[in-house]
Amino acid sequence: MKGLVERIRTLLPLLNEKQKRLMLAVEAKALGHGGIKIVSEMLTST
């Protein structure tokens, strides 16, 4: 999880809105069941 948070914090400022949504969707899908919730909670806690 720590690697995911670091990757998101590093990349998000460099991406436009469409790219951000695509990247977060890919990360959520890679996490599997509950991935959307996990990514969402990470974004609201940063």
Short mmCIF file of the C-alpha atoms (twelve columns), coordinates in Angstrom:
data_MODEL
# 
_entry.id   MODEL 
# 
loop_
_atom_site.group_PDB 
_atom_site.id 
_atom_site.type_symbol 
_atom_site.label_atom_id 
_atom_site.label_alt_id 
_atom_site.label_comp_id 
_atom_site.label_asym_id 
_atom_site.label_seq_id 
_atom_site.Cartn_x 
_atom_site.Cartn_y 
_atom_site.Cartn_z 
_atom_site.pdbx_PDB_model_num 
ATOM 1  C CA . MET A 1  0.000   0.000  0.000   1 
ATOM 2  C CA . LYS A 2  2.805   2.405  0.828   1 
ATOM 3  C CA . GLY A 3  4.178   2.030  -2.698  1 
ATOM 4  C CA . LEU A 4  0.774   2.786  -4.150  1 
ATOM 5  C CA . VAL A 5  0.380   5.951  -2.083  1 
ATOM 6  C CA . GLU A 6  3.864   7.106  -3.080  1 
ATOM 7  C CA . ARG A 7  3.160   6.391  -6.760  1 
ATOM 8  C CA . ILE A 8  -0.122  8.301  -6.646  1 
ATOM 9  C CA . ARG A 9  1.399   11.295 -4.834  1 
ATOM 10 C CA . THR A 10 4.253   11.431 -7.338  1 
ATOM 11 C CA . LEU A 11 2.243   11.087 -10.535 1 
ATOM 12 C CA . LEU A 12 -1.066  12.888 -9.923  1 
ATOM 13 C CA . PRO A 13 0.353   16.435 -10.000 1 
ATOM 14 C CA . LEU A 14 1.858   15.727 -13.429 1 
ATOM 15 C CA . LEU A 15 -1.317  14.443 -15.085 1 
ATOM 16 C CA . ASN A 16 -4.338  16.135 -16.589 1 
ATOM 17 C CA . GLU A 17 -7.825  15.213 -15.342 1 
ATOM 18 C CA . LYS A 18 -8.448  12.442 -17.883 1 
ATOM 19 C CA . GLN A 19 -5.054  10.873 -17.194 1 
ATOM 20 C CA . LYS A 20 -5.640  11.041 -13.425 1 
ATOM 21 C CA . ARG A 21 -8.959  9.234  -13.714 1 
ATOM 22 C CA . LEU A 22 -7.453  6.557  -15.941 1 
ATOM 23 C CA . MET A 23 -4.485  5.997  -13.635 1 
ATOM 24 C CA . LEU A 24 -6.676  5.751  -10.538 1 
ATOM 25 C CA . ALA A 25 -9.027  3.345  -12.310 1 
ATOM 26 C CA . VAL A 26 -6.118  1.098  -13.264 1 
ATOM 27 C CA . GLU A 27 -4.793  1.128  -9.695  1 
ATOM 28 C CA . ALA A 28 -8.247  0.337  -8.289  1 
ATOM 29 C CA . LYS A 29 -8.705  -2.534 -10.734 1 
ATOM 30 C CA . ALA A 30 -5.265  -3.920 -9.858  1 
ATOM 31 C CA . LEU A 31 -6.247  -3.999 -6.178  1 
ATOM 32 C CA . GLY A 32 -9.222  -6.198 -6.994  1 
ATOM 33 C CA . HIS A 33 -12.402 -6.402 -4.934  1 
ATOM 34 C CA . GLY A 34 -12.754 -3.207 -2.884  1 
ATOM 35 C CA . GLY A 35 -10.094 -1.397 -4.899  1 
ATOM 36 C CA . ILE A 36 -12.305 1.579  -5.714  1 
ATOM 37 C CA . LYS A 37 -13.024 2.127  -2.038  1 
ATOM 38 C CA . ILE A 38 -9.343  1.791  -1.099  1 
ATOM 39 C CA . VAL A 39 -8.216  4.301  -3.733  1 
ATOM 40 C CA . SER A 40 -11.025 6.665  -2.818  1 
ATOM 41 C CA . GLU A 41 -10.111 6.555  0.872   1 
ATOM 42 C CA . MET A 42 -6.447  7.159  0.035   1 
ATOM 43 C CA . LEU A 43 -7.361  10.248 -1.973  1 
ATOM 44 C CA . THR A 44 -9.541  11.724 0.769   1 
ATOM 45 C CA . SER A 45 -6.903  11.107 3.435   1 
ATOM 46 C CA . THR A 46 -4.011  12.789 1.550   1 
# 
